[in-house]
């Protein structure tokens, strides 16, 4: 199954090559990982790049382009030529960053239309956890209390632009 997914990913990533002379690929493919080395996207991306290189018979070079919660690398791929030689190994944050830019009143680094997911390699579950002795026993309890006391409950996230920061900020910034 993984082999078929990788082949499909390579073919879809190469979709823009049809007008170019010669067989695809005729030069190395660059996989942008928009986070520093050692993180989840990098740990997943490197073996995927190796497997793609074996299937394609050509190198797939991983480049880490961290910063802005992944936005710098994602924007680089969004601006790249659609020739199949620049691909992205991103986390679910790729779908949050354009909205984060809107919420934070910043120019969008890229738009949803600029990138297209072609394969899923991992699950990125999100968990809401509270201390065992917290007063909330259900999500409903938590939400009701948070509505009664806006701004009084603190939360932790991976940082600005992260997949947990933006959803937590949207209700605070959206008029009721």
N, C-alpha and C positions, 0 to 999 in steps of 0.2 A: 504494500500500500504506500509506504513512504517513498519507494522508488518511483511509482507512478506519479505521486504528488510532486516530487522533485522534477521529474521530466516535464510534467504539465507546467510547473512554475517556470522552468527554464524556457519553455516554448512561449508561454504568455509574456514573460519578461522580454522575449526577443521579438515580440509582435511588430515592432517598428523597423525590423531589419529588411523587410521584403524589397524595398526600393534600393537597398545598398548592394553593390556588386559583391560576388563571392559568397561562400557559405558562412552561416553564423555558427559559432562565433569565429571571427578571424583576428581577434585581439582579446586580451584579458577582460573579463567582466568584473566590475567593481561593485561589491556589496557594501553599502553604507550602513553602519550600525550607529545610530544617533545617540549613543551613550558611551561612557568610558569603558575601557577594557575590564573584563571581570564581572560585569553585571549580567542580568538575565538575558538581555537581547544578544550580548556578545557570546555568552556561553552556549546559547542555542544557535546563533548565526554561524559560528566557526565550523561546527560539524556539518551544517547544512551547506555551507560554501564548499567544503571538501567533497561532499556527495555530489553536488551540482557539477563541480569541476570534473569528477570522474565520469559523470554522464555526458557532459558536453565535450569532454576531451580537450578542455582549455582551462586555464587558471581562472578561479573566481577569488579575487583579492578582497579581503575584509579591511575596510577603513573605518576606524572609530572617529566620529565627529560629534562629540558630546557638547552639551550646552543648551540652556533654555528649555530644560525638560525634554530634550530630544528634538526641539524645533529647528535647531541649526542644521542638523543632518537631514531632517525630513524636508526642509525647505530646499536644501541643495539637490535632493533627488527630484523634488517637484519642478525645479528649474532645469534639470538635465534634459538632454535630447532624448526623445522617446524612441531610442534605437535598440534597447535591450542590453546596453552595456553598463547601465547604472541601475542597480536594484536596491531595495530598502529592506532591512530586517528591523522592524519596529515592534513596539509593544502597543497595547490598546490606546496609549496616549495619542497616537496619530489621529484618532477620531475626536479627541478632546481639545487639542491645541488651537484649531481654528476658532472654536467657540470660546476658549479661554481668552484669546485676543479680543474678541467682541466684548466679553464680560469685563475685561480689564481696560477697555477703551484704547487698545493698541492696534496698529495696522496688522492685518493678518500676514503671518509669515508664508502661508500657503493656504489654499482652499481645498475642500474635500474633493472637488472635481479634478485637482491636479494629481492625485494619487489614487490607485485602485488596488485593493487587496486581491491577491491571487492565490494565496495558500495560508493555512493556519497550521502552525507547528507546535504551539503550546496553548494551554488554557491559562488565563490570567484571572483567577478568582478574586473577588472582592469580599471582604469579611468585615462586618461591624461587630466589634467586641467592646465590652465594658468590664470593669472590675466585677468580680463575683459578688462583692458586697454593695454594688451600686443599687439605687432604688428602682431601676428599670428592669423589668423581667421580659418585656417584649419590645419589638420595634415600635409598636403603637404607643406604649408607655413613654418611650424615649422621645418620639416625635411630639406627642402632646406636651410633655414637659418643656421641650425646646421651644415650642410655640409660645408657651406661657412666659418663658424667660429668654427672650432673644439676646444673643450675644453672651449669655452666661455660661454656656457649656463649651469647653475647649475640646479640640480634637487634634490628632496627629495625622500627618500625611507625608508623602515623599517629597513635598516641597511645592513651591509655586509652579504652576502649569501642569502639575501632576494629575493623574486620573482621579485622585481623591480630593484634591484641592478645588478643582473647578466645580464638581457637583455640590460640594459643600457651600461654595460661594454663590452659586446661581440663586438659591432661594433668598439669600440675604439681599441680593441686588435686584431681584425681580419684584415689581410692584404687586401687591396683593389684589 
